[in-house]
Amino acid sequence: MNSKISQAVSDMRFSLDESSGVPLYRQLIEQVENAVVSGRLKSGDRLPTIRALSVELKINPNTISKVYNELEIRGILKTQVGNGTFISEKTLEADKDRLEMKINERLGRFLREMGELGVEKQELVKLIEEFKEREQETGNNKEL
């Protein structure tokens, strides 16, 4: 396994929404799982230390520890004492069906919620583009 943090991990961005009602550790678990399913994180990729990630994301180290422990229980991560924490060789299958199912589930929920708010489908593209521009300008995504 690599002794350095992989480029994929270095480039990964975590987007934490403290107002969502979803605990931060759950958001992080889901984002790591999604990165594995999509193939952005691969078996053997080394993750940052608990301390380094907690400092970078400005959250409690216990939260990161909880994330790493949960992902290890699920078989997604493997910790090697003295070497670090790595994406396991028993990673989630990065098959297109699972990824497509997650995308469709989220997209369906998003479209229903926008419909409930009275947003027309034609307006969505414009709203998404404007939102993305604001996010990039303000740097609201917390990076790994």
Number of C-alpha atoms within 10 A of each C-alpha: 11 11 13 12 17 17 12 16 18 13 11 16 13 15 16 19 14 10 8 9 7 11 13 19 19 13 18 19 18 14 17 22 19 17 18 20 20 18 16 16 24 21 18 19 23 27 24 19 16 20 15 14 18 18 13 13 18 10 14 13 17 13 17 22 17 15 21 25 16 16 20 17 11 15 15 22 25 23 16 9 7 6 12 18 22 26 24 21 14 12 19 21 13 18 11 11 10 14 16 12 11 14 12 12 11 12 12 12 12 12 15 13 12 15 12 10 9 9 14 12 11 8 10 13 11 11 12 11 11 11 12 11 12 12 12 10 9 8 10 12 14 14 15 18
